[in-house]
Amino acid sequence: MATYESKKYGTIPVAATQIADGSVSNSEYQFINSLSSNAQTQITALDTAKLNLAGGTITGNITITDDDHLYIGTGQDIDVFSDGSTGFIKGNDIRIQSSTGENYITAAANAETNLFYDNVNRLATTASGVGVTGELAATGNITSSGNVNGNGQNLTNLNGSNISSGTVADARISTLTSSKLTGALPALDGSSLTSLNASNVSSGTLPMARLSGTLPALNGSSLTNLNGSNISSGTLPMARLSGTLPALNGSSLTNLNGSNISSGTVADARISALTASKLTGALPAIDGSNLTGIDVAPSTGTSVGALKYFAIYYKNSGGQSNSISIGVGTEITPSTYESNNMYVTSTSLEYKRTGGTSGQLNTSELGYLMPGFSGTGNAIINKTRATESGTWRCISQATYNAFNTTGQNGGSYVVSGGGLFQRVS
């Protein structure tokens, strides 16, 4: 088989007789020097193993040696390299973001650098320091090698229990109220305290030097351990007094309870006028030998206590009751009394004989009259109604009765028996 070297020096034109084996095939010209395989196949393999200028996929590591740079951007906007000990990423405006475009870190030349949580800026550098949005928490102590210095005038919601030393300026202490004070306060020297409110002193004692003027009236229901020798006026309830009391002058005692007086007498000047509103229940037996101003009899015939007869009469011809009475103990108002078409009267009655003869009846006929008539008849009607006001109590029964008798002169009769009443009010 002919080789490249045996053929390249042949004189052109070369006759077939000059070729060692008489012919050269295409495959024989595709082998260069010591290549053991097809040269075109190897060139194609090299093309697929290298990164194309238009881009591609790298399946292995890329190593850039020290002080060699990786530039990104047409104007080399980002420069990534290592000087052998320190790695550098340089750029004028850098953002580190999530695959969805949420910020992690942003930085700008001669401006702020920001740290984000869930795309919310939480920490930003400023020309004067660092700004924090939200809470600043530390899991450990800030030691002397890492002091936080500066003006804390804008700090809020500080916990006073964490202040273990130093002093707090008066301007930083707001008005103390009960809602701001919990637990037990330490012992304090109050010598310089002013404008204290005595109503807030719930225990302990106040020296006399702190009490000026006259004390107001106080409710001492909750006072304990009082010294009786210091009580110069007022009264003490019996529950606070033990043993036997000495003789006392009670001339200035007020609001005494009469039920507590078990012996002795009360001066007339201490007893107010007795009225009906002050007398309840049953009075005890009283010796009235010294009572004055009591009338032996009522002052008039219609005043309280007066006695008077009232008779029942038929008020008109519209109908009458056969029998009605006012029993003993019944109380009525004569001027308004009415029952079964009947009134009461306190005037004298005019009686008439049967048949219309006028004149007073004799003893045997007194009060017995014919019913059912008016005007000149014999019924007890159309008399003057009693005008006495007040309440009167019956003490002798008043009766009006209509009845029939038998015999030769039998007939219908009416009798009105007057009752005795006493005014009670």
Residue, then its C-alpha position, 0 to 999 in steps of 0.5 A: m500500500a502506498t504512503y503519503e511520503s512515497k507519493k508526495y515526491g512523485t513527478i507530475p504527471v505520474a504514471a500508474t506504473q510509478i505507484a507502488d501498488g499501481s493504485v491510490s484509493n480515497s481512504e489512503y489519502q485520509f490518513i495523515n502521518s501516524l493517524s490510526s483512524n479517519a482524520q475527518t472523524q477526529i476533527t468532527a469529534l473535536d468540534t462537538a467537545k469544545l464550547n461553541l461561541a454561540g453558547g452551549t452546555i458544559t458538563g464539567n468543572i471550569t477553573i480560572t487560575d489566580d488573577d485571571h478574570l471572568y468578565i460578564g457584560t459588554g462593558q465588563d460590568i461584573d468582574v469575578f476573580s481571585d488573587g490567590s487568597t481572596g475572591f472578588i465580585k466587582g460591579n457598580d450595582i449588584r442584585i442577588q435575587s431568587s429565581t422568581g425575581e425576589n430580592y435577597i441582597t442589593a448593593a449600589a456604588n456610593a449608596e446603600t446595601n440592603l438585606f431582604y426577608d421574603n422580598v421585604n427590606r429589613l436592614a439597610t446601610t445609610a450614610s450615618g449607620v444602619g437602619v432596621t425595619g422591624e425588631l432587632a433581636a440577639t440570642g447572645n449578649i453584646t460583650s465589651s468587644g462589641n459595644v453598641n454605641g450612639n444616641g438612643q433617643n429614638l428607641t421605643n418600647l424599652n424594658g425598664s427591667n433590663i436597666s441594671s445600672g446608671t440613671v435615667a433622666d427625669a425627662r425620660i420618666s413619664t407620670l407613674t400610675s398604678s397600671k405602670l407599677t407592678g410587684a413590690l416597690p423597694a424601700l424609698d426615701g420620700s423626703s423630697l417627694t412633693s404633692l403626694n395624695a394622702s388618699n393613696v396611703s393605704s397602710g402605715t402611719l402619718p406623723m402629726a407634722r404631716l397633718s395640718g388644719t382640721l381633719p374632715a369627717l372620716n369613716g373609721s370602719s376599717l381602722t385597726n389598732l387605734n389608741g383610745s387615749n387619742i380619741s378626744s371627741g365623737t362616740l364609740p359603738m358598744a362593740r368597741l367598749s369592753g368592761t364597765l363604762p364610767a359615769l359619762n355626761g351624755s349632753s352632747l351625744t347625738n343620734l342615740n337609739g331609743s331602743n337602747i335606753s333600758s333604764g332611767t328617764v328621758a327629759d321632756a325636752r328630749i321628747s318631740a311632739l307625738t303624732a299619729s305617724k309616730l305611734t304604731g302598734a298597741l300602746p301600753a297601759i298609760d296613766g292618763s291622770n296628768l293628760t290635759g287638753i282632752d275634750v269630755a265630749p266632741s266639740t260639735g255634733t259632727s266632729v270625731g267621736a260624735l253620736k248620731y242616728f241615721a235611718i234608711y229610706y227608699k230614695n225614689s219610686g223606681g223599686q225598693s228592697n224588701s229588707i236591708s240593714i247596716g250591721v254593728g261595726t260597719e263603717i259608712t260615709p253617710s253623704t255618699y252611702e247607697s245600697n239597693n236603691m236605698y240612702v240614709t237620712s238624719t232628718s225627722l220623718e213625716y208619717k201618714r195614716t192609712g188612707g192618706t190622713s196626715g199627722q203623726l202616728n200613735t205609739s202603736e202605729l209608729g214606723y209602720l207604713m204602707p209601701g209602694f206609694s210616693g208623694t202623699g202615700n205612706a211609703i218612706i221615700n223622697k226624704t232628705r239625704a244625709t249630708e254628714s261627711g267623714t266615716w261613721r261606725c254603726i254601734s246599733q243596727a239600722t234596719y229597713n224592712a217590708f213585710n205582710t201581716t195577717g188578720q182582719n186588718g192585715g196588709s203590707y207594712v214598712v218599718s225603718g228602724g234608725g241606727l246609732f252611729q259614731r264618727v270615727s274619722 
